[in-house]
Amino acid sequence: MIATLAMVNGFQEVVSQKVFSFWGHIRVQHFEPSKVAIAEELPIRKNDTVINSIRSHPEVETVQAFGTRYAILKLKNNENIEGVLIKGVEKDFEFSRLNSFLKEGRWIKHNDSGYSNEIVVSSYTAEQLQVKPNDTLIVFFIQSDGSAPRARPLIVSGIFKTSIEEYDKAYAIADLNLLRRLNGWEEDDIGGYEIFLSDYKNMDSVSLELFEDLPLQWDSRTIRDIYPNIFDWLNIQDLNKAVVIIIMIIVAIINLVTCLIILVLERTRMIGLLKAIGAGNWMVQKIFLYQATLITTGGILIGLVLGLGLCWIQDMTGFIRMNEDAYYMASAPVKIIWWQVGAVAGGTLVVCFLTLIIPTLIIRMISPVKAMRFR
């Protein structure tokens, strides 16, 4: 039970933090009810009043501007092309949240004026285009007015991998000024704001509060609303966790009942003797409950050591491997929540003790005369 809880907790934590790290907990952008998750957004104008209002909220830690635009990437002197959604970021963007995703090279460097000529692509895109850091790509932005695409050469400064297919197959990261320059945006135009909170569990309530202060045609959405498929999948793990633990409890109860029945049958003569010299049923029952509790307590202690030890070894070595394409990570993560460990130990002891009362009822049906003649 401890290993199950720790690994499910770790899995949910790692996947959700990957999603949050890339997009924040809440996104504020132009109201587009029919917009799909992976699609460029309508630009909005920076608004200092809105920014100050958002930053004044006690739950908000960071607010960062972003913008996305579809583009085609082509390796110089090569016919391979790949379509991506370029996420443009500004100079104050906190790349530290994404450092665990960076596999090669470095993040883009912003210039004091103009725009950076660097781009960071995913490992999937790099493999498709056969590029590595310091290679030159040609980026083509398709114009909405039907005019000829605008192209610029960009240097690949780094390669990232989140292991989330929706991100790795779709996104690249570049300078937001590049998107403004090549898509006819104004200097203060952005796609929206991504907001990081001190506690992601409050993002639904915070999003509603922020929405009240936004201008007309602006919207506030949690990342759970934008990527419901990922979070629905994570929530299913809670059901799987409950099913596994219930099965374990049933197996444990069956084993304990069987164990105590054997103890009772093995001591039938002793039960008869104790009853013959005046011991009551409850006194004899208490003897067996005491012995069974010792067995249960010993099993719980051994289980604690083995469960926590397995989690520690997995955390140190990652020897339990996973299909990264299917589960978004290469090894099973663990996250021990100590109150859950205490609840497992305490709950197991209580459930087992109550269950052990059932087989001791056999003692009440044992006749002293027949028991002392029992072979």
N, C-alpha and C positions, 0 to 999 in steps of 0.2 A: 504493500500500500504506500509506503514512504517513497519508494522508487517511482511508482506510478505518478503520484502527486507531483514529485519534484520534476520529473521529465515533462509532464503535461504543462506545469507552470512555466518551466523554462522554454518550452516550445512556443507557448502563447506569448510570452514576454519578448522573445527574440524576434518573432515575425511582426508583432505589433510595433516594436521599436524600430524595425527596419522601415516600415511604412511611415511612421511618425518622423523619423530622421530625414527622410527624403522630401516630405511634404508638410511637416508640421502637424499640429492637432486640429487647427481650424484654418479654412481658406476664406478670405474676403475678396470678392471679385464681382464683375458685372452679373446682373441677374439673367441667367439663361436656363430656364427650366428644362429644356429639351437637350441640353449639352451632355454628351457622353463623358466618361471619366477621362479618357485619353484623347483630348482634342484641344486645339488652341482656343483661347478665350478672346472676347471683345476687349479692347483696351479701355482702361479708365484713367482719369487724370489724378495724379497724386493730390492728397488732401491733408494738409497739416492738422486741421481740426479733427478729422477722423483718426489720424495717427495718434494724436495726443489723447484722444478719448480711449482708444484701444489700450495704449500703454499705461493709462491710469488705472486700468482694471487690476485689482490685487492678484488675480490668478495668472495674468499675462507676464511671461518672462522675456520673450523676444518677438519682434515683428520685422519681417523681411519682405521686401518687394521682389516680385518675379514677373516673368512674362514668357509665354511659349509661342513658338511658330513652327509650322511644318517646313521641312527643308529636305533636300536631296544631297547626300554626301557622295563624293566620287574621289577615288584616289588618283592623284596626279599621274599621268602616263599609264593609266589602267582603265579598262572599260567597266569594272565592277562599280555598281551604284547601290546605295541603301537609303531608304526613306526613314527619317527620324523626326521626332518632335523635340526641337531644341529648347531647353529651359534656360532662359536668360536670367542672370543674377547680377546684383550690384556689388560695389566695392566692399560694402559692410557685411556681405553675406558670410555667415559662420560655417566655414567648411569643416570645422572641427567635429561637427555632428556626423559628417560623412567619412571621416578618416578611416573607419573600419572597412569601408567599401573600396578604398583605393588600392588597386593591385599593382600598378606600375606607374612610374612618372610622378607627377604632382598636379595639384589643382591649378586653374588658370590664374594668371596675374593680371590685375587691372592696371590700366595706364592712368596717369593723372589727367590726360585729355584724350579725346577721341575714344576709340574702343580697342579692346584687346584682340589680337589676331590669333588667339589660342582657343582650343576646344578640348573637352574631355569626353571621350566616347566610352560606351560599355564594352565589356569583353566580347559580347555577342557581335556587336557592330564591328569591332576590331578584327574579329575572326572572319566575318563575312567580307570585309574589305582588305583583309591581310595587311593591316597597318600596325605599327608599334609607335611608342613615344618618339617625338621629333620628326615623324613623317608629315608630309603636307597633304591636306585634303582640300578639295574644292567644294564649297557649300553653295547650293543654288536655292534661293528663296522664290517660290512661285507667287506671283503677284495676283491679288484678287481682282484687279481691274483688267486682267487679260493681257497686260503688257509683257514684254520679254522678261524671263527670270533674271534676278540680280545674283551675281556670283562673286565670291571672295575666296582667296586661298587662306586656309587656317592651318596652324601647326598643332598637331596632336600633342598636348602637354601631359596627358595622363589617361589611364584606362581604369574604369571602375567596374565592380560587379556586386550587385545586391542579392543575386540569386532569386529575385522576384521577377518572373518572366515578363509581367506587364511593364516593368521598368527597363529591364536590360534590353528588351527587343525594341523599345520605343524611344527612349530618351538619350539625349546628349546634353552637355552643359557648356554654356558659352557666356559671353558678356552681354548683359541686357542692352547696352548701348549699340551693340552690333545689330540686334533685332530692331531697335528704333531706327537706326540709319538705313537699313536695307528694306524696311517695310513701310516707310513713310510715316512713322509715328512722330508725335511731338516729343520734345525733350523730357517732359514730365509724365509721359504716358507709361503705364505699366499694365501688366496683365491682372495683377491683384497682390494681396498680401498673404503670406503664410505666417501663422501665429503659433508659437510654442507656449504651452502652459506649464505651471509648476506641478500640476497633478492632472494627468490626462483623463482621469475618471470623471472630472467635472466638465469635460468639453461640451457636452450637450447643453447644460444650463448656461455655460459661459457664451456659447454661440448664440443662444436666444437673447441673452442680455446685450451682446454686441450688436445684434441685428437691429435692436430698437433705436440705436444712435446712428445708423448708417444712412447715407443719402438715398433718395429714390433711385430705383434701378440698380442698387447694390444689394448683394446677397452675402450671407454668412452661412457656411456649411462646414460640418465636421468632416474629418477624413473618413469617418465610418460611413457617412452618407454618400461620399464620393466613391468609395471602394467597398460597398456592402458585401460583395462576394467573398472577399478575404476575411472580413470580420465574422460573417455568418459561418464560414468554415472553421474559424477559431472557436466560435461558440459551441460548435458541434463537439469539439474536444471535451467540453465539460460533460456532455452526455456520455461520451465514451469513457471518461474517467469514472463517472458514477457507476456505469455498468460493470466495469472491471472491478471496482472496489466491492460492489454488492456480491459479485461472484466469489471474490476472495473471502468475504465474510461468511457466505453460505458454506464454502468448503471448510473454513476454519471451524464453524459451528459443528458440522458433521463429524470432523475429526475429533473435536473435543468431547462430544457426546459419546462417540464410540470408545474413546480412550477411558472415559469415566465408567462406562458400562463394564468394560474389561476389568477395571480396578475393583468394581463392586463384586463382580462374579468371582474374581480371584480371592476375595476376602469374605466369601459367604460364611465360612465356618467362624471367622472372627466376629462377623455381625451377629451370628446366632449366639456365640458365647457372651458378647457384650449385652445382648438383650436378656439372656438368661440370668445375668447377675444384676439386672435392674436398669440398664441404660435405656433411655427413651429413644424413640425414632429420631427426634430432632438432634439429640446428642450424637448419635451415630452419623447422621447426615452431615453434621458440622465437621466431623473428622475427615470425611471424604471431600467436602467442599474446601477444607483447609489444604489438603494435599493437592487437589485439582488447581486451587489458586496459586500454589507454589509452582506447579507445572506451567500454568498460564503466564505467570509473572516472568519465569525464566525464559519462556518462548518470546515474550514481548521484548525483554532485554537483548536477547540474541538477535531478534528481528531489527531492533533499533541499530545495533552495531553493524549488522550486515547491510541494512538499507542505507544508512548514512555513509558507510564505507564505500558501497557501490557508487553512490552519488559523488563522493569525493574523488574516487578513481576516475570516473567518467569526466568530471570537471577538469581534472589534471591532464588526462591522456586523450579523451575523446575516442575511446576504443569502440564504442557503439556508433557505427557509421549509418548515414542516411542517404537516400537518393536526393541529391541537391536540386535537381530539376523539379522533383515532385513536392519536396518539403521545404524549399527555400534555404536549406542549410546542409552542410556536409556531415556534421556529427550531432548526436542528440544532446541538446543543452539541458542543464539542470538548474533549478532554482528552488532552494529549500526555504519554505515558510514555516518558521518554528512553531507557531500556534497550531498549524496543521499537524506537525509531528506530535505535539502534545495531545491533540485531539484524537489522533490515530491510536496512540498508546493508551490514553484514558478510556476512549470509547471501546477499544478492543477488550480491555480489562472488565469494564462494566457489562458489555454484551455477553462475554464469555462466562462471567460469574452467574448472570441470570440464566444463561442457557444450561449451565452445569447443574442447576437445581432440578431440572427435568429427570435425568437418569437417577438421581439420588432418591427419587420417589419409589424406586424399586425396593429400597431398603424397607419401606413400610409394609411391603407385601411378603417379606421374608419371615417365615415362622422359625422361632428359635430351635424347636425340636428337630425340624427337617433340616435346618441349616447345619446343626452340629453333626448330623449324620451324612452331610453332603460330601461326596468325593469328586 
